[in-house]
Amino acid sequence: SVGGMVMTSGGVAVRNAGLTMTDAAGVSRVVRSNTFGYFRFDGVEVGETYVITVQAKNLVFAPHVITATDEVTNMNLIAAPQ
């Protein structure tokens, strides 16, 4: 699995952010961050490369590219400063 937290540039948790994880074949899956900003994608294949994008009201996030080598539990996705 790949999981972590969505935050503002000031470190505040972002709830209900939409996160999309897309693999090299273009297959996407979507999850939402919970009340405390946490998210998790399950069933991630080791060795695959994924692009994770975040959409949240009034915030901008850079896409993240990861290659799954093991379970990721502490990925922090932080909005660009405004």
Buried (B, 14 or more C-beta within 10 A) or exposed (E): EBBBBBBBEEEEBBBEBBBBBBBEEEEEBEBEBBEEBBBBBEEBEEEEEBBBBBEBEEBEBEEBEBEBEEEBEEBEBBBEEE
